[in-house]
Amino acid sequence: MVINHSATAGTLESSDALITVEPGEGGIALDVTSSVMNQYGRQIKATVLETLGRLDVTDAKVTVVDKGALDCTLKARVECAVFRSCDKSASDIPWGGVIQ
């Protein structure tokens, strides 16, 4: 998928994450901020990159502000932000078919 414009998904509430996706400058640029970075930073990055890979996103700037979100929440937030950035409507979203 091609990122057309900046989009966000999520909140800064506890157990959630705020994901911002923007057009990239060649490749994936990932910036993660988390209060549990020392314990779960690698897992957060791996989950976000895996989700982007499943969505065929190859060029994007992604910012993650994590507040203790579970992997399933991170996947959902990344998926939502990407679909918003591509101007996908609800009828165009392949629910359940892309993210496993």
N, CA, C and O atoms as a GROMACS GRO file, in nm:
protein
  400
    1MET      N    1   0.084  -0.118   0.000
    1MET     CA    2   0.000   0.000   0.000
    1MET      C    3   0.088   0.124   0.000
    1MET      O    4   0.197   0.124   0.057
    2VAL      N    5   0.040   0.225  -0.063
    2VAL     CA    6   0.112   0.352  -0.070
    2VAL      C    7   0.050   0.449   0.029
    2VAL      O    8  -0.072   0.470   0.029
    3ILE      N    9   0.133   0.508   0.113
    3ILE     CA   10   0.088   0.606   0.211
    3ILE      C   11   0.073   0.740   0.139
    3ILE      O   12   0.172   0.797   0.092
    4ASN      N   13  -0.051   0.790   0.130
    4ASN     CA   14  -0.078   0.914   0.058
    4ASN      C   15  -0.059   1.039   0.144
    4ASN      O   16  -0.011   1.141   0.096
    5HIS      N   17  -0.098   1.029   0.270
    5HIS     CA   18  -0.089   1.145   0.360
    5HIS      C   19  -0.080   1.098   0.504
    5HIS      O   20  -0.098   0.979   0.532
    6SER      N   21  -0.054   1.188   0.595
    6SER     CA   22  -0.041   1.157   0.736
    6SER      C   23  -0.175   1.113   0.794
    6SER      O   24  -0.280   1.169   0.761
    7ALA      N   25  -0.171   1.012   0.881
    7ALA     CA   26  -0.292   0.964   0.949
    7ALA      C   27  -0.251   0.907   1.084
    7ALA      O   28  -0.140   0.858   1.101
    8THR      N   29  -0.344   0.913   1.179
    8THR     CA   30  -0.318   0.858   1.312
    8THR      C   31  -0.429   0.763   1.353
    8THR      O   32  -0.539   0.764   1.298
    9ALA      N   33  -0.397   0.681   1.451
    9ALA     CA   34  -0.495   0.592   1.513
    9ALA      C   35  -0.451   0.567   1.656
    9ALA      O   36  -0.332   0.557   1.685
   10GLY      N   37  -0.548   0.557   1.746
   10GLY     CA   38  -0.519   0.528   1.886
   10GLY      C   39  -0.530   0.650   1.974
   10GLY      O   40  -0.569   0.758   1.931
   11THR      N   41  -0.494   0.629   2.101
   11THR     CA   42  -0.499   0.736   2.200
   11THR      C   43  -0.374   0.730   2.287
   11THR      O   44  -0.289   0.641   2.271
   12LEU      N   45  -0.364   0.823   2.378
   12LEU     CA   46  -0.254   0.824   2.474
   12LEU      C   47  -0.300   0.775   2.612
   12LEU      O   48  -0.237   0.802   2.714
   13GLU      N   49  -0.412   0.702   2.612
   13GLU     CA   50  -0.463   0.643   2.735
   13GLU      C   51  -0.377   0.522   2.775
   13GLU      O   52  -0.303   0.468   2.693
   14SER      N   53  -0.386   0.483   2.899
   14SER     CA   54  -0.314   0.366   2.947
   14SER      C   55  -0.359   0.242   2.870
   14SER      O   56  -0.477   0.227   2.839
   15SER      N   57  -0.265   0.153   2.840
   15SER     CA   58  -0.288   0.029   2.766
   15SER      C   59  -0.325   0.051   2.620
   15SER      O   60  -0.387  -0.036   2.558
   16ASP      N   61  -0.289   0.165   2.565
   16ASP     CA   62  -0.316   0.195   2.424
   16ASP      C   63  -0.187   0.248   2.361
   16ASP      O   64  -0.083   0.256   2.427
   17ALA      N   65  -0.196   0.284   2.236
   17ALA     CA   66  -0.081   0.343   2.165
   17ALA      C   67  -0.134   0.442   2.062
   17ALA      O   68  -0.242   0.422   2.007
   18LEU      N   69  -0.059   0.546   2.037
   18LEU     CA   70  -0.091   0.642   1.932
   18LEU      C   71   0.007   0.618   1.818
   18LEU      O   72   0.128   0.634   1.834
   19ILE      N   73  -0.047   0.579   1.703
   19ILE     CA   74   0.033   0.548   1.586
   19ILE      C   75   0.012   0.656   1.482
   19ILE      O   76  -0.102   0.688   1.449
   20THR      N   77   0.121   0.712   1.430
   20THR     CA   78   0.115   0.810   1.322
   20THR      C   79   0.191   0.754   1.203
   20THR      O   80   0.305   0.710   1.216
   21VAL      N   81   0.126   0.756   1.087
   21VAL     CA   82   0.187   0.707   0.963
   21VAL      C   83   0.193   0.824   0.865
   21VAL      O   84   0.094   0.894   0.845
   22GLU      N   85   0.310   0.844   0.806
   22GLU     CA   86   0.331   0.952   0.710
   22GLU      C   87   0.404   0.898   0.587
   22GLU      O   88   0.469   0.794   0.595
   23PRO      N   89   0.393   0.967   0.474
   23PRO     CA   90   0.471   0.924   0.357
   23PRO      C   91   0.620   0.922   0.390
   23PRO      O   92   0.670   1.010   0.460
   24GLY      N   93   0.688   0.821   0.341
   24GLY     CA   94   0.830   0.804   0.372
   24GLY      C   95   0.920   0.866   0.268
   24GLY      O   96   0.875   0.926   0.170
   25GLU      N   97   1.049   0.851   0.292
   25GLU     CA   98   1.151   0.903   0.202
   25GLU      C   99   1.239   0.789   0.153
   25GLU      O  100   1.359   0.807   0.132
   26GLY      N  101   1.179   0.673   0.136
   26GLY     CA  102   1.253   0.554   0.093
   26GLY      C  103   1.274   0.460   0.208
   26GLY      O  104   1.364   0.481   0.289
   27GLY      N  105   1.194   0.357   0.217
   27GLY     CA  106   1.205   0.261   0.326
   27GLY      C  107   1.114   0.295   0.442
   27GLY      O  108   1.035   0.389   0.437
   28ILE      N  109   1.127   0.215   0.547
   28ILE     CA  110   1.048   0.234   0.668
   28ILE      C  111   1.134   0.303   0.774
   28ILE      O  112   1.240   0.253   0.810
   29ALA      N  113   1.087   0.417   0.822
   29ALA     CA  114   1.152   0.487   0.933
   29ALA      C  115   1.060   0.472   1.054
   29ALA      O  116   0.948   0.522   1.053
   30LEU      N  117   1.108   0.404   1.157
   30LEU     CA  118   1.026   0.374   1.274
   30LEU      C  119   1.082   0.443   1.396
   30LEU      O  120   1.200   0.427   1.430
   31ASP      N  121   0.997   0.520   1.464
   31ASP     CA  122   1.036   0.589   1.588
   31ASP      C  123   0.939   0.544   1.697
   31ASP      O  124   0.819   0.566   1.687
   32VAL      N  125   0.992   0.479   1.800
   32VAL     CA  126   0.910   0.425   1.908
   32VAL      C  127   0.946   0.493   2.039
   32VAL      O  128   1.063   0.504   2.075
   33THR      N  129   0.843   0.539   2.110
   33THR     CA  130   0.857   0.593   2.244
   33THR      C  131   0.767   0.510   2.335
   33THR      O  132   0.648   0.494   2.307
   34SER      N  133   0.823   0.458   2.444
   34SER     CA  134   0.744   0.375   2.534
   34SER      C  135   0.803   0.379   2.674
   34SER      O  136   0.925   0.386   2.692
   35SER      N  137   0.714   0.374   2.773
   35SER     CA  138   0.761   0.370   2.912
   35SER      C  139   0.818   0.233   2.946
   35SER      O  140   0.885   0.217   3.048
   36VAL      N  141   0.791   0.134   2.861
   36VAL     CA  142   0.843  -0.001   2.883
   36VAL      C  143   0.941  -0.040   2.772
   36VAL      O  144   0.951  -0.157   2.736
   37MET      N  145   1.011   0.058   2.719
   37MET     CA  146   1.103   0.036   2.608
   37MET      C  147   1.211  -0.066   2.641
   37MET      O  148   1.245  -0.150   2.558
   38ASN      N  149   1.266  -0.059   2.762
   38ASN     CA  150   1.373  -0.152   2.800
   38ASN      C  151   1.324  -0.296   2.804
   38ASN      O  152   1.399  -0.388   2.768
   39GLN      N  153   1.202  -0.318   2.846
   39GLN     CA  154   1.149  -0.453   2.856
   39GLN      C  155   1.091  -0.504   2.725
   39GLN      O  156   1.113  -0.620   2.689
   40TYR      N  157   1.017  -0.420   2.652
   40TYR     CA  158   0.939  -0.466   2.537
   40TYR      C  159   0.968  -0.393   2.407
   40TYR      O  160   0.894  -0.412   2.309
   41GLY      N  161   1.070  -0.312   2.402
   41GLY     CA  162   1.100  -0.232   2.283
   41GLY      C  163   1.118  -0.315   2.157
   41GLY      O  164   1.064  -0.280   2.052
   42ARG      N  165   1.193  -0.425   2.166
   42ARG     CA  166   1.213  -0.511   2.048
   42ARG      C  167   1.083  -0.572   2.000
   42ARG      O  168   1.059  -0.581   1.879
   43GLN      N  169   0.998  -0.614   2.093
   43GLN     CA  170   0.870  -0.675   2.056
   43GLN      C  171   0.777  -0.572   1.993
   43GLN      O  172   0.707  -0.604   1.896
   44ILE      N  173   0.775  -0.451   2.045
   44ILE     CA  174   0.692  -0.345   1.987
   44ILE      C  175   0.736  -0.318   1.843
   44ILE      O  176   0.653  -0.312   1.753
   45LYS      N  177   0.866  -0.302   1.823
   45LYS     CA  178   0.918  -0.276   1.688
   45LYS      C  179   0.887  -0.392   1.594
   45LYS      O  180   0.845  -0.371   1.480
   46ALA      N  181   0.906  -0.514   1.640
   46ALA     CA  182   0.880  -0.632   1.557
   46ALA      C  183   0.733  -0.641   1.518
   46ALA      O  184   0.701  -0.673   1.403
   47THR      N  185   0.644  -0.613   1.612
   47THR     CA  186   0.500  -0.619   1.583
   47THR      C  187   0.461  -0.514   1.480
   47THR      O  188   0.385  -0.544   1.388
   48VAL      N  189   0.510  -0.393   1.495
   48VAL     CA  190   0.477  -0.286   1.400
   48VAL      C  191   0.534  -0.318   1.262
   48VAL      O  192   0.463  -0.303   1.162
   49LEU      N  193   0.657  -0.361   1.255
   49LEU     CA  194   0.718  -0.393   1.126
   49LEU      C  195   0.651  -0.512   1.059
   49LEU      O  196   0.635  -0.513   0.937
   50GLU      N  197   0.613  -0.612   1.136
   50GLU     CA  198   0.543  -0.728   1.081
   50GLU      C  199   0.407  -0.686   1.023
   50GLU      O  200   0.369  -0.733   0.916
   51THR      N  201   0.337  -0.600   1.093
   51THR     CA  202   0.206  -0.554   1.046
   51THR      C  203   0.221  -0.472   0.919
   51THR      O  204   0.142  -0.488   0.826
   52LEU      N  205   0.320  -0.384   0.915
   52LEU     CA  206   0.345  -0.307   0.793
   52LEU      C  207   0.379  -0.399   0.677
   52LEU      O  208   0.335  -0.375   0.564
   53GLY      N  209   0.455  -0.503   0.703
   53GLY     CA  210   0.491  -0.599   0.600
   53GLY      C  211   0.369  -0.670   0.544
   53GLY      O  212   0.358  -0.688   0.423
   54ARG      N  213   0.279  -0.712   0.632
   54ARG     CA  214   0.156  -0.780   0.587
   54ARG      C  215   0.066  -0.688   0.506
   54ARG      O  216  -0.013  -0.734   0.424
   55LEU      N  217   0.077  -0.558   0.530
   55LEU     CA  218  -0.002  -0.461   0.454
   55LEU      C  219   0.071  -0.414   0.329
   55LEU      O  220   0.020  -0.328   0.256
   56ASP      N  221   0.188  -0.468   0.303
   56ASP     CA  222   0.271  -0.431   0.188
   56ASP      C  223   0.310  -0.284   0.188
   56ASP      O  224   0.316  -0.221   0.082
   57VAL      N  225   0.336  -0.229   0.305
   57VAL     CA  226   0.385  -0.092   0.317
   57VAL      C  227   0.537  -0.099   0.316
   57VAL      O  228   0.597  -0.163   0.401
   58THR      N  229   0.598  -0.033   0.218
   58THR     CA  230   0.744  -0.038   0.205
   58THR      C  231   0.810   0.099   0.219
   58THR      O  232   0.932   0.109   0.227
   59ASP      N  233   0.730   0.204   0.221
   59ASP     CA  234   0.784   0.340   0.227
   59ASP      C  235   0.696   0.424   0.318
   59ASP      O  236   0.590   0.471   0.277
   60ALA      N  237   0.740   0.443   0.442
   60ALA     CA  238   0.660   0.519   0.538
   60ALA      C  239   0.745   0.563   0.656
   60ALA      O  240   0.845   0.501   0.691
   61LYS      N  241   0.701   0.672   0.718
   61LYS     CA  242   0.757   0.717   0.845
   61LYS      C  243   0.650   0.685   0.949
   61LYS      O  244   0.538   0.735   0.940
   62VAL      N  245   0.684   0.602   1.047
   62VAL     CA  246   0.589   0.557   1.147
   62VAL      C  247   0.637   0.599   1.285
   62VAL      O  248   0.750   0.572   1.324
   63THR      N  249   0.549   0.664   1.359
   63THR     CA  250   0.579   0.707   1.495
   63THR      C  251   0.484   0.634   1.590
   63THR      O  252   0.363   0.635   1.570
   64VAL      N  253   0.541   0.571   1.692
   64VAL     CA  254   0.463   0.497   1.790
   64VAL      C  255   0.486   0.558   1.927
   64VAL      O  256   0.600   0.568   1.972
   65VAL      N  257   0.378   0.600   1.993
   65VAL     CA  258   0.385   0.643   2.133
   65VAL      C  259   0.305   0.540   2.211
   65VAL      O  260   0.182   0.542   2.212
   66ASP      N  261   0.376   0.449   2.275
   66ASP     CA  262   0.315   0.335   2.343
   66ASP      C  263   0.289   0.365   2.489
   66ASP      O  264   0.374   0.422   2.558
   67LYS      N  265   0.172   0.326   2.535
   67LYS     CA  266   0.136   0.342   2.676
   67LYS      C  267   0.100   0.207   2.737
   67LYS      O  268   0.009   0.196   2.820
   68GLY      N  269   0.173   0.103   2.694
   68GLY     CA  270   0.150  -0.030   2.749
   68GLY      C  271   0.053  -0.114   2.668
   68GLY      O  272  -0.015  -0.200   2.724
   69ALA      N  273   0.044  -0.090   2.539
   69ALA     CA  274  -0.050  -0.162   2.454
   69ALA      C  275  -0.005  -0.306   2.431
   69ALA      O  276   0.115  -0.335   2.423
   70LEU      N  277  -0.102  -0.395   2.420
   70LEU     CA  278  -0.074  -0.534   2.384
   70LEU      C  279  -0.047  -0.542   2.234
   70LEU      O  280  -0.079  -0.450   2.159
   71ASP      N  281   0.011  -0.654   2.191
   71ASP     CA  282   0.041  -0.673   2.048
   71ASP      C  283  -0.083  -0.659   1.961
   71ASP      O  284  -0.076  -0.597   1.854
   72CYS      N  285  -0.196  -0.715   2.004
   72CYS     CA  286  -0.318  -0.707   1.923
   72CYS      C  287  -0.363  -0.562   1.906
   72CYS      O  288  -0.418  -0.526   1.802
   73THR      N  289  -0.342  -0.480   2.008
   73THR     CA  290  -0.378  -0.339   1.999
   73THR      C  291  -0.284  -0.267   1.903
   73THR      O  292  -0.329  -0.186   1.822
   74LEU      N  293  -0.155  -0.295   1.911
   74LEU     CA  294  -0.059  -0.234   1.820
   74LEU      C  295  -0.093  -0.268   1.675
   74LEU      O  296  -0.090  -0.181   1.588
   75LYS      N  297  -0.125  -0.396   1.649
   75LYS     CA  298  -0.160  -0.438   1.513
   75LYS      C  299  -0.284  -0.363   1.463
   75LYS      O  300  -0.286  -0.315   1.350
   76ALA      N  301  -0.385  -0.353   1.546
   76ALA     CA  302  -0.508  -0.285   1.507
   76ALA      C  303  -0.484  -0.136   1.480
   76ALA      O  304  -0.538  -0.081   1.385
   77ARG      N  305  -0.402  -0.073   1.563
   77ARG     CA  306  -0.375   0.071   1.546
   77ARG      C  307  -0.293   0.097   1.418
   77ARG      O  308  -0.321   0.192   1.345
   78VAL      N  309  -0.194   0.013   1.393
   78VAL     CA  310  -0.114   0.028   1.271
   78VAL      C  311  -0.202   0.007   1.149
   78VAL      O  312  -0.198   0.086   1.054
   79GLU      N  313  -0.282  -0.098   1.150
   79GLU     CA  314  -0.371  -0.127   1.037
   79GLU      C  315  -0.466  -0.010   1.011
   79GLU      O  316  -0.483   0.032   0.896
   80CYS      N  317  -0.526   0.043   1.116
   80CYS     CA  318  -0.619   0.155   1.102
   80CYS      C  319  -0.550   0.279   1.047
   80CYS      O  320  -0.603   0.343   0.956
   81ALA      N  321  -0.434   0.313   1.099
   81ALA     CA  322  -0.362   0.432   1.052
   81ALA      C  323  -0.323   0.418   0.905
   81ALA      O  324  -0.334   0.514   0.829
   82VAL      N  325  -0.279   0.299   0.866
   82VAL     CA  326  -0.241   0.276   0.726
   82VAL      C  327  -0.362   0.290   0.635
   82VAL      O  328  -0.356   0.358   0.532
   83PHE      N  329  -0.474   0.227   0.672
   83PHE     CA  330  -0.594   0.237   0.589
   83PHE      C  331  -0.643   0.381   0.580
   83PHE      O  332  -0.688   0.425   0.474
   84ARG      N  333  -0.634   0.456   0.690
   84ARG     CA  334  -0.674   0.598   0.686
   84ARG      C  335  -0.582   0.678   0.594
   84ARG      O  336  -0.628   0.768   0.523
   85SER      N  337  -0.453   0.647   0.596
   85SER     CA  338  -0.357   0.722   0.515
   85SER      C  339  -0.373   0.693   0.366
   85SER      O  340  -0.328   0.770   0.282
   86CYS      N  341  -0.438   0.582   0.333
   86CYS     CA  342  -0.460   0.542   0.194
   86CYS      C  343  -0.601   0.579   0.147
   86CYS      O  344  -0.640   0.546   0.035
   87ASP      N  345  -0.677   0.647   0.233
   87ASP     CA  346  -0.815   0.687   0.202
   87ASP      C  347  -0.904   0.569   0.169
   87ASP      O  348  -0.990   0.577   0.080
   88LYS      N  349  -0.885   0.459   0.240
   88LYS     CA  350  -0.971   0.343   0.222
   88LYS      C  351  -1.103   0.369   0.296
   88LYS      O  352  -1.104   0.414   0.410
   89SER      N  353  -1.212   0.339   0.229
   89SER     CA  354  -1.342   0.348   0.296
   89SER      C  355  -1.372   0.213   0.360
   89SER      O  356  -1.304   0.115   0.332
   90ALA      N  357  -1.473   0.209   0.444
   90ALA     CA  358  -1.509   0.085   0.513
   90ALA      C  359  -1.538  -0.028   0.415
   90ALA      O  360  -1.511  -0.144   0.445
   91SER      N  361  -1.593   0.005   0.299
   91SER     CA  362  -1.626  -0.099   0.202
   91SER      C  363  -1.502  -0.152   0.129
   91SER      O  364  -1.507  -0.261   0.072
   92ASP      N  365  -1.392  -0.078   0.131
   92ASP     CA  366  -1.269  -0.119   0.063
   92ASP      C  367  -1.171  -0.193   0.153
   92ASP      O  368  -1.069  -0.241   0.105
   93ILE      N  369  -1.201  -0.202   0.282
   93ILE     CA  370  -1.107  -0.262   0.375
   93ILE      C  371  -1.129  -0.413   0.380
   93ILE      O  372  -1.241  -0.458   0.401
   94PRO      N  373  -1.023  -0.490   0.361
   94PRO     CA  374  -1.034  -0.636   0.363
   94PRO      C  375  -1.035  -0.689   0.506
   94PRO      O  376  -0.939  -0.753   0.549
   95TRP      N  377  -1.141  -0.664   0.580
   95TRP     CA  378  -1.149  -0.701   0.721
   95TRP      C  379  -1.120  -0.849   0.740
   95TRP      O  380  -1.180  -0.934   0.675
   96GLY      N  381  -1.028  -0.877   0.829
   96GLY     CA  382  -0.996  -1.014   0.866
   96GLY      C  383  -0.909  -1.088   0.766
   96GLY      O  384  -0.863  -1.198   0.794
   97GLY      N  385  -0.885  -1.030   0.651
   97GLY     CA  386  -0.808  -1.101   0.550
   97GLY      C  387  -0.662  -1.064   0.544
   97GLY      O  388  -0.581  -1.141   0.491
   98VAL      N  389  -0.626  -0.949   0.596
   98VAL     CA  390  -0.488  -0.902   0.583
   98VAL      C  391  -0.409  -0.932   0.710
   98VAL      O  392  -0.300  -0.989   0.702
   99ILE      N  393  -0.460  -0.895   0.823
   99ILE     CA  394  -0.390  -0.912   0.949
   99ILE      C  395  -0.432  -1.045   1.011
   99ILE      O  396  -0.551  -1.074   1.025
  100GLN      N  397  -0.333  -1.126   1.047
  100GLN     CA  398  -0.362  -1.256   1.108
  100GLN      C  399  -0.300  -1.263   1.245
  100GLN      O  400  -0.312  -1.365   1.313
   0.00000   0.00000   0.00000
